[in-house]
Amino acid sequence: MPTIDTGAGRQTPQAYGVLYSDEMGGMHEAYVKDGSAGEIILSAGALGSPQLLMLSGVGPSEHLRSFGIEVVLDQPMIGRGMSDNPMNIIAAPSPQPVEISSIQVAGITHSGNYVESFTGFNLAASLVHDTSGGGTETSDQNPQLSPPPSKEGKQDVFSFQGGIILDKLARPLSRGFLQFKNRNPDDNPSATFNYFTEPADVEACVEGLETMKRALESKGLSKFRYPKSITMKRVRSRSTVHGMRMTPPPRSNTARTSCSPYTITMEGA
């Protein structure tokens, strides 16, 4: 964490050193040499940088004092204006074998969303299982949705023959905030991104979902599609797949209502 000088006559506090720990947990101090033009540069990422600033006493004074941190500089905007790039996915089982591919950009929508795809990976069964009773296909109708049980009788992961197509909001307008959970710099802070609170973000998401739906229903992909195409398959709210977080699903299932509840985001720092 930065060590900050609040000496008399200084208009604003200035960092002059760093307190850090090594891999064995030992604490160390490093300082800028007196009389030099050196400076402390904090570069810990979008989550880590505001966290370290606030732990050092720079940030919203009320929040810092609530954790017993001495306020060096009251800066209300530290930890504010947080944004993230939410994703929405569609799982598309295929009656034909597909090659394993890495994730790649398939296109960019008019609103600037990135449409990406990958195929042939092992995925959690919950990605393509419908738990809502909303009229989508069942495992009886489509064997690709029914994973084989493991030796322990579990059906958590299976070899998925098909592809995943996702829409990622590239420039979200929705903003959130970051706060402490505790004073331990090794613990992740609590970040609230307020996904899709801005109407323009919802419209961009709808455009992305509709673009993916048209692509999956196109003639070029017809041989990789079951007769009853699964283009808006639901996901389980309690799933965590390869570091992706999912929020609870709604009762209705349209492109507009799917944007926020079906948001997936990669876990941060």
N, C-alpha and C positions, 0 to 999 in steps of 0.2 A: 504494500500500500504506500502511496506517496506520503512523504513527511513534508508538512507545509509550514512556512515561516509567516507569522503574522506580526512581524516586528513593527515598532513604532515608526510612523511616518510613511509606511508602505500603503499605497492606495488600495491595492488588492493583494490578497495572500499569494505567495509564490512557493511552489514545491522546490525543495532543495535536496531531497533524498528519498530513498525507497526502503521500506521494511519488507523483507520477503523470507520465505521458507524454502529449504532445499528438499530433495526427494526423501530424506530421512526425517523430515520434520524439524530440523534445526533452523532457528531464526537468525537472520543476518540483516545488516544495515549497510547501505551504500549511499554516498553523498556526492553532490557536485563539488568539485574542487573550488575552494575559495578564490575569488578573483578571476575565475575562468568564464568563458561565454557559454558553458555547458547548460543544459536544461533537462528537465524530466519530461519524457514523452510517454503518455499513457496510451497503450494500444492493446486492449483486452477484448475487443469485439463489441457488438451492439448491446450485449447484455452485461458483459464483464466490466466494461469501462464505466458506465454509470454506477454499477454496484461498488466498484473500488473508490470512485469519487465520493459516494455517500458514506462509505465506511471511513473515509478520511475526513469527513466533516463538511463536505461540499455537496449541497443539495437542498431539498425542501426542509426548512428548519423544523417544522412540526413533526414530520416523519422521522427525522434524525433524533430529535429529543425523545420521541416515544420509545426508542431503543437505547436511550441513555448515551447517545453519541454527542460529543461536544461540537457545536456548530462553528465551523471556521468561516464559512461563507454561505449565506442563505441564497440559494439559487433554485427557485421553484421549478425551472424547466429541466433540471437534471432528472432523468428517468421518465420524461414525458415525450409525447410524440412517437411512441413505439409503433412500428408496423411490421407485418410479416406477409409472406406470399402464400396464401391458402391455396390448396389444391382440391379438386373434386375428381373422382375416378369412376370409370365404368369398366367392369370386368366382362369380357366377351369370350365365353367358351367356344371352342371350334370343333366341328366333327372331323376336320382334317388335321394331321400333325403339323405343328409349326416349329420353326427353328428357334433356338434360344438366342435372344438378342439383348444387348444392353439398351438402356433407356436412351432415346434420341428424340430430338425435336421433329415433329411431323408437320408443323405449320404454325402460323401466327394469325390470330383473328384480327378483325378490323380494330377492335378495342385494345389490341396489344397483348392479349393473353397468349401464353405459350401452350400449345397442344403437343404433348409428348406421348410416346408409346414404348412398350417393351413386351416381349413374348416369351413363353416357354419356361417360366420360373416356377419354383415351388412356392405356393402361397398359402396363407391361413384360410381354412375353409370358410371362416366367417365373412371373408371378403365377398363371397358369391352366394351366401345363404340368406334367404329372406325370412325374417322373423316377425314380420308385421301382419301377415295375412292379407296383403294388399293385392292379391291376384296375379303375382308374377309366377314364373315357372317354379316347380318343385323338383326335388331330386328324383322323384318317380318319373316325371316327364322328361328329365334330362339327366342321364347318368353322369355327365361331367360335373354336376353339382354335388355328387355324393362321394365324399372321400372314403377310401377303404379304412377300416378300423386298424389301429396299431395292436401290438401284442398285448398292451395293457387295456385294450378296448376303447381307447380314446380316438377321436376323429378331429384332431386339431389342425394337422397339416397334411396336404396331399399334393400329388403332382398334377398341376393344372394345365390341361391342354387348351391353349387359347392365348389371349393377349389382354393387356391392360392398357387403356388409353386414359390420359389424365389432362386436365385443364388447370393451368397455374396462373393466378392473377399476378401479373408482372409489376404493376404500379398501383397498389391499393391506396385509396384515399382515407380509409378508416384508420384511426389512430387510437393507441392505448397508452398504458403506463407500466412502469416497473417499480416494485417495492421489495423491501427486505422480507424474508421469513425469519431470519435471525442475524446475528452479527458475525457468523462464521464465514470468512471469505471463500472457503472451499465448498460451501453449499450454494446451489443455484438460487437466484432470486425468484420472486414470483412475477411473471410477466403476463399482462392482460392485453391482448391485441385488438379486442372489439371487432372481430371479423364481420364484414358486411353491414356495419352500422351506417355506412354511406350508401345511398341509393345507387350511385353510379357504379359501385363495386358489385352490387347485386345484378345490375343490368349487364355488366361485363361477364359475370359468371354465367348468366342465362345464355348469353351469346356463345360462350365456350361449350356449355353442355349441348346446346342445339347443334353446334358445329360437329361435335363428336358423334352425336346421334345420326346426323346425316351421313357422316363418313362410314359408320358401321352398317348403315342400311343401304350403302351404295352397291352398284352392280359389281364393282371390282372386288368386293369382299364377300360376295354372295356364297362362294364355295367354302368360306371359313365361318359361315353363320348357320346356326340351326334354323329349322323352319319357323319356329317361334323365337324370334330374335330377342336376346336379353340385352337391352340397351340402357336400362335404368335400374340395374340390379342393386338391391339394398345392401347395406353393410351393417354389421352388428355394432351397437354402441359401445360394448364392453371390450372390443378387440384392441390389441396393440400389435401391429405388424411391422417388423423391421424398423422400429423406432418411430412409427407414424402414430399420431394421436387422432382419435376419432371422437366426434361428439354425438349425443343421442339423436336418433332419427325422429322425424315428425310422423304424424298419423297419415297425412296425405303425401303424395309423392309426385310432384310436378317439378319441372326444371327450376322454377322460382323458389318453391319451398325446400328444394334439395340443397341449395347453395350453402346456407349457413349450417344446418344440422349435419350435413354429410361432409363437412370440411375435414381435410386431412392436412397435417403439417409435420414436417420433419422436426424431431426434437432438437432444441438448441443447446447452448453451452450450459 
